[in-house]
Amino acid sequence: MLSKTHPKVGIIGGTHGTGAQFARLFKQQGFKVRVSGRKTKTTNELLAKESDILIFAPPLLNSVQIISKTIPY
């Protein structure tokens, strides 16, 4: 059982598909969830800095580029 204080979950690519499913799952479990995507104001870098747990769920074509830009954060 999780404690009352859940870590902040960030999902890169969380606006559609698998990322959106992850977001729903974590929200249902009481986590604070933020997502980033191509059309969100939240950048991947900011999301990485502010999240305790970071999930990468972008389209496969863009994965390597997105991960390599985000890893330093």
PyMOL CGO cylinders between C-alpha atoms (Angstrom):
from pymol import cmd
from pymol.cgo import CYLINDER

trace = [
    CYLINDER, 0.00, 0.00, 0.00, 1.28, 3.45, -0.90, 0.3, 1, 1, 1, 1, 1, 1,
    CYLINDER, 1.28, 3.45, -0.90, 1.69, 6.16, 1.68, 0.3, 1, 1, 1, 1, 1, 1,
    CYLINDER, 1.69, 6.16, 1.68, -0.57, 9.22, 1.73, 0.3, 1, 1, 1, 1, 1, 1,
    CYLINDER, -0.57, 9.22, 1.73, 2.16, 11.28, 0.07, 0.3, 1, 1, 1, 1, 1, 1,
    CYLINDER, 2.16, 11.28, 0.07, 2.60, 10.17, -3.52, 0.3, 1, 1, 1, 1, 1, 1,
    CYLINDER, 2.60, 10.17, -3.52, 5.53, 11.24, -5.67, 0.3, 1, 1, 1, 1, 1, 1,
    CYLINDER, 5.53, 11.24, -5.67, 4.90, 13.62, -8.56, 0.3, 1, 1, 1, 1, 1, 1,
    CYLINDER, 4.90, 13.62, -8.56, 4.65, 11.71, -11.84, 0.3, 1, 1, 1, 1, 1, 1,
    CYLINDER, 4.65, 11.71, -11.84, 5.61, 13.34, -15.13, 0.3, 1, 1, 1, 1, 1, 1,
    CYLINDER, 5.61, 13.34, -15.13, 4.72, 11.72, -18.44, 0.3, 1, 1, 1, 1, 1, 1,
    CYLINDER, 4.72, 11.72, -18.44, 6.46, 12.87, -21.59, 0.3, 1, 1, 1, 1, 1, 1,
    CYLINDER, 6.46, 12.87, -21.59, 4.10, 12.07, -24.44, 0.3, 1, 1, 1, 1, 1, 1,
    CYLINDER, 4.10, 12.07, -24.44, 1.20, 11.85, -22.01, 0.3, 1, 1, 1, 1, 1, 1,
    CYLINDER, 1.20, 11.85, -22.01, -1.49, 13.51, -24.07, 0.3, 1, 1, 1, 1, 1, 1,
    CYLINDER, -1.49, 13.51, -24.07, -2.38, 10.54, -26.29, 0.3, 1, 1, 1, 1, 1, 1,
    CYLINDER, -2.38, 10.54, -26.29, -2.13, 6.78, -26.54, 0.3, 1, 1, 1, 1, 1, 1,
    CYLINDER, -2.13, 6.78, -26.54, -0.09, 4.85, -23.99, 0.3, 1, 1, 1, 1, 1, 1,
    CYLINDER, -0.09, 4.85, -23.99, 1.03, 8.02, -22.20, 0.3, 1, 1, 1, 1, 1, 1,
    CYLINDER, 1.03, 8.02, -22.20, -2.58, 9.10, -21.62, 0.3, 1, 1, 1, 1, 1, 1,
    CYLINDER, -2.58, 9.10, -21.62, -3.40, 5.62, -20.30, 0.3, 1, 1, 1, 1, 1, 1,
    CYLINDER, -3.40, 5.62, -20.30, -0.49, 5.87, -17.84, 0.3, 1, 1, 1, 1, 1, 1,
    CYLINDER, -0.49, 5.87, -17.84, -1.74, 9.31, -16.76, 0.3, 1, 1, 1, 1, 1, 1,
    CYLINDER, -1.74, 9.31, -16.76, -5.24, 7.95, -16.05, 0.3, 1, 1, 1, 1, 1, 1,
    CYLINDER, -5.24, 7.95, -16.05, -3.85, 4.98, -14.13, 0.3, 1, 1, 1, 1, 1, 1,
    CYLINDER, -3.85, 4.98, -14.13, -1.62, 7.08, -11.89, 0.3, 1, 1, 1, 1, 1, 1,
    CYLINDER, -1.62, 7.08, -11.89, -4.35, 9.68, -11.29, 0.3, 1, 1, 1, 1, 1, 1,
    CYLINDER, -4.35, 9.68, -11.29, -6.78, 6.92, -10.26, 0.3, 1, 1, 1, 1, 1, 1,
    CYLINDER, -6.78, 6.92, -10.26, -4.21, 5.80, -7.70, 0.3, 1, 1, 1, 1, 1, 1,
    CYLINDER, -4.21, 5.80, -7.70, -3.99, 9.31, -6.24, 0.3, 1, 1, 1, 1, 1, 1,
    CYLINDER, -3.99, 9.31, -6.24, -0.74, 10.50, -7.77, 0.3, 1, 1, 1, 1, 1, 1,
    CYLINDER, -0.74, 10.50, -7.77, -0.23, 14.08, -8.91, 0.3, 1, 1, 1, 1, 1, 1,
    CYLINDER, -0.23, 14.08, -8.91, 0.33, 13.77, -12.66, 0.3, 1, 1, 1, 1, 1, 1,
    CYLINDER, 0.33, 13.77, -12.66, 1.61, 16.28, -15.20, 0.3, 1, 1, 1, 1, 1, 1,
    CYLINDER, 1.61, 16.28, -15.20, 2.08, 15.59, -18.86, 0.3, 1, 1, 1, 1, 1, 1,
    CYLINDER, 2.08, 15.59, -18.86, 3.97, 17.14, -21.73, 0.3, 1, 1, 1, 1, 1, 1,
    CYLINDER, 3.97, 17.14, -21.73, 3.44, 16.77, -25.43, 0.3, 1, 1, 1, 1, 1, 1,
    CYLINDER, 3.44, 16.77, -25.43, 3.88, 18.62, -28.69, 0.3, 1, 1, 1, 1, 1, 1,
    CYLINDER, 3.88, 18.62, -28.69, 1.00, 21.00, -27.92, 0.3, 1, 1, 1, 1, 1, 1,
    CYLINDER, 1.00, 21.00, -27.92, 1.40, 21.52, -24.15, 0.3, 1, 1, 1, 1, 1, 1,
    CYLINDER, 1.40, 21.52, -24.15, 2.83, 24.61, -22.50, 0.3, 1, 1, 1, 1, 1, 1,
    CYLINDER, 2.83, 24.61, -22.50, 4.85, 22.40, -20.15, 0.3, 1, 1, 1, 1, 1, 1,
    CYLINDER, 4.85, 22.40, -20.15, 8.19, 21.51, -21.73, 0.3, 1, 1, 1, 1, 1, 1,
    CYLINDER, 8.19, 21.51, -21.73, 9.81, 18.10, -21.40, 0.3, 1, 1, 1, 1, 1, 1,
    CYLINDER, 9.81, 18.10, -21.40, 12.78, 19.68, -19.62, 0.3, 1, 1, 1, 1, 1, 1,
    CYLINDER, 12.78, 19.68, -19.62, 10.60, 21.46, -17.05, 0.3, 1, 1, 1, 1, 1, 1,
    CYLINDER, 10.60, 21.46, -17.05, 8.59, 18.29, -16.50, 0.3, 1, 1, 1, 1, 1, 1,
    CYLINDER, 8.59, 18.29, -16.50, 11.79, 16.31, -15.90, 0.3, 1, 1, 1, 1, 1, 1,
    CYLINDER, 11.79, 16.31, -15.90, 13.03, 18.87, -13.35, 0.3, 1, 1, 1, 1, 1, 1,
    CYLINDER, 13.03, 18.87, -13.35, 9.75, 18.94, -11.40, 0.3, 1, 1, 1, 1, 1, 1,
    CYLINDER, 9.75, 18.94, -11.40, 8.89, 15.21, -11.37, 0.3, 1, 1, 1, 1, 1, 1,
    CYLINDER, 8.89, 15.21, -11.37, 9.91, 12.54, -8.89, 0.3, 1, 1, 1, 1, 1, 1,
    CYLINDER, 9.91, 12.54, -8.89, 9.04, 9.81, -11.41, 0.3, 1, 1, 1, 1, 1, 1,
    CYLINDER, 9.04, 9.81, -11.41, 9.41, 10.42, -15.14, 0.3, 1, 1, 1, 1, 1, 1,
    CYLINDER, 9.41, 10.42, -15.14, 7.82, 8.19, -17.78, 0.3, 1, 1, 1, 1, 1, 1,
    CYLINDER, 7.82, 8.19, -17.78, 8.73, 8.44, -21.45, 0.3, 1, 1, 1, 1, 1, 1,
    CYLINDER, 8.73, 8.44, -21.45, 5.81, 7.59, -23.76, 0.3, 1, 1, 1, 1, 1, 1,
    CYLINDER, 5.81, 7.59, -23.76, 6.39, 9.60, -26.96, 0.3, 1, 1, 1, 1, 1, 1,
    CYLINDER, 6.39, 9.60, -26.96, 5.86, 8.17, -30.43, 0.3, 1, 1, 1, 1, 1, 1,
    CYLINDER, 5.86, 8.17, -30.43, 8.66, 5.71, -31.17, 0.3, 1, 1, 1, 1, 1, 1,
    CYLINDER, 8.66, 5.71, -31.17, 9.93, 7.76, -34.11, 0.3, 1, 1, 1, 1, 1, 1,
    CYLINDER, 9.93, 7.76, -34.11, 10.75, 10.64, -31.76, 0.3, 1, 1, 1, 1, 1, 1,
    CYLINDER, 10.75, 10.64, -31.76, 11.89, 8.68, -28.71, 0.3, 1, 1, 1, 1, 1, 1,
    CYLINDER, 11.89, 8.68, -28.71, 15.67, 8.83, -29.11, 0.3, 1, 1, 1, 1, 1, 1,
    CYLINDER, 15.67, 8.83, -29.11, 15.68, 12.56, -29.84, 0.3, 1, 1, 1, 1, 1, 1,
    CYLINDER, 15.68, 12.56, -29.84, 13.33, 13.39, -26.95, 0.3, 1, 1, 1, 1, 1, 1,
    CYLINDER, 13.33, 13.39, -26.95, 15.16, 11.20, -24.43, 0.3, 1, 1, 1, 1, 1, 1,
    CYLINDER, 15.16, 11.20, -24.43, 18.60, 12.53, -25.37, 0.3, 1, 1, 1, 1, 1, 1,
    CYLINDER, 18.60, 12.53, -25.37, 17.38, 16.14, -24.96, 0.3, 1, 1, 1, 1, 1, 1,
    CYLINDER, 17.38, 16.14, -24.96, 15.73, 15.39, -21.61, 0.3, 1, 1, 1, 1, 1, 1,
    CYLINDER, 15.73, 15.39, -21.61, 18.33, 13.18, -19.90, 0.3, 1, 1, 1, 1, 1, 1,
    CYLINDER, 18.33, 13.18, -19.90, 20.50, 16.08, -18.65, 0.3, 1, 1, 1, 1, 1, 1,
    CYLINDER, 20.50, 16.08, -18.65, 17.61, 17.27, -16.48, 0.3, 1, 1, 1, 1, 1, 1,
]
cmd.load_cgo(trace, "trace")
